[in-house]
Structures are given as structure tokens and as C-alpha cells.
Amino acid sequence: IKKFVDTFEISVTEQEIAQEAYYYINNMYMQYGMYQTPEQMQDTMKEFLQKPENVAYSKERVEVSKVFDKLRTDHEFKVKDVTTEEFRKLNEEKQKHHNHD
């Protein structure tokens, strides 16, 4: 991803990192059926973003999202129906190529 971030000159703002942290934390609480008031959420986000590894994680998630958005807008992707056997063959060829690099 780093290569694409550099190539596409993608930047991430503190606001985007905070927004991603909010989504991440909110999803974690919702997964367990828990609710936080806006004040509790702000306190949780503040604590979460004090750890450098959490800031890095949130930043990377934003970067990945921006890279995929850029790829989707700049390239046309075509869906192709393949049989299970065709998929297996394509995957084997890809693995052979990958293992030789």
C-alpha cells in the first residue's frame, strides 16, 4: 500500500484519522450490542488516539480506502464469470508466478 500511497501522492488528515477511529470504535461497541453516549465516545476516542499504534492503524485504514477509491476511479474493472476449474487454474498459475519472484 505504501508504494501506491506514494505514487498517488495520497495524504491523510488528522480529521480523517479521527473519523476512521470513530467508525472503528463504534463498530466494536455495536458488535457487542453496546451503546455509548456522544460524550463517552469522545472520551474513548481521545484515549484510543493517544496510542501511536492506534493512530497508525487508523491512518493505514484511511490510506487503503483512498488507494482503492483511486484505483476504482482510474481503472475499469470487468467482472468475468469463470468456472471453479478455471478459477483453480488461474490461481495455480498466479501462485507459480508469485513463488518464483
C-alpha positions in Angstrom: 0.0 0.0 0.0 2.9 2.4 0.8 4.0 2.3 -2.8 0.5 3.3 -4.0 0.2 6.0 -1.4 3.5 7.5 -2.6 2.7 7.0 -6.3 -0.8 8.6 -6.0 0.5 11.2 -3.5 -2.2 10.4 -1.0 -2.3 12.4 2.2 -4.4 11.8 5.3 -5.6 14.5 7.6 -6.0 14.3 11.4 -9.7 14.7 10.9 -9.8 11.6 8.6 -7.8 9.6 11.2 -10.3 10.7 13.9 -13.3 9.8 11.7 -11.8 6.3 11.0 -11.1 5.8 14.7 -14.7 6.8 15.4 -16.0 4.2 12.9 -13.7 1.5 14.3 -14.6 2.1 17.9 -18.3 2.5 17.2 -18.3 -0.8 15.2 -16.6 -2.6 18.1 -19.2 -1.4 20.6 -22.1 -2.2 18.2 -20.7 -5.7 17.6 -21.4 -6.4 21.3 -24.7 -4.5 21.3 -23.3 -1.7 23.5 -24.1 1.9 23.2 -22.0 4.9 24.1 -23.2 8.5 24.6 -21.5 11.1 22.4 -19.5 12.2 25.5 -18.4 8.6 26.2 -17.5 8.2 22.6 -15.3 11.3 22.6 -13.5 10.1 25.8 -13.0 6.7 24.2 -11.7 8.2 21.0 -9.3 10.5 22.9 -7.9 7.6 24.8 -7.7 5.4 21.7 -5.8 8.1 19.7 -3.3 8.7 22.4 -1.6 5.4 21.5 0.7 5.8 18.4 -0.1 2.3 17.1 -3.9 3.2 17.1 -3.2 6.4 15.1 -1.0 4.4 12.7 -3.7 1.7 12.3 -6.4 4.3 11.6 -4.2 6.2 9.2 -3.4 3.0 7.3 -7.1 2.2 7.0 -7.8 5.6 5.5 -4.8 5.2 3.1 -6.1 1.8 2.0 -9.6 3.2 1.4 -8.1 6.1 -0.6 -5.9 3.8 -2.7 -8.9 1.6 -3.6 -11.0 4.6 -4.4 -8.2 5.9 -6.7 -7.8 2.6 -8.4 -11.6 2.3 -8.9 -11.9 5.7 -10.5 -8.8 5.4 -12.7 -9.3 1.9 -14.0 -12.1 0.0 -15.5 -12.6 -3.4 -13.9 -14.6 -6.1 -15.7 -16.4 -8.9 -14.0 -15.8 -12.2 -15.7 -17.7 -15.4 -15.0 -15.4 -18.4 -14.5 -16.0 -22.0 -13.6 -14.5 -23.4 -10.5 -11.9 -25.3 -12.6 -10.9 -22.1 -14.5 -10.5 -20.2 -11.2 -8.4 -23.0 -9.7 -6.2 -23.0 -12.8 -5.8 -19.2 -12.7 -4.9 -19.3 -9.0 -2.3 -22.1 -9.6 -0.7 -20.0 -12.3 -0.6 -17.0 -10.1 0.9 -18.9 -7.2 3.6 -20.4 -9.5 4.5 -16.9 -10.8 4.4 -15.5 -7.2 6.6 -18.2 -5.8 9.3 -17.5 -8.5 9.6 -13.8 -7.7 
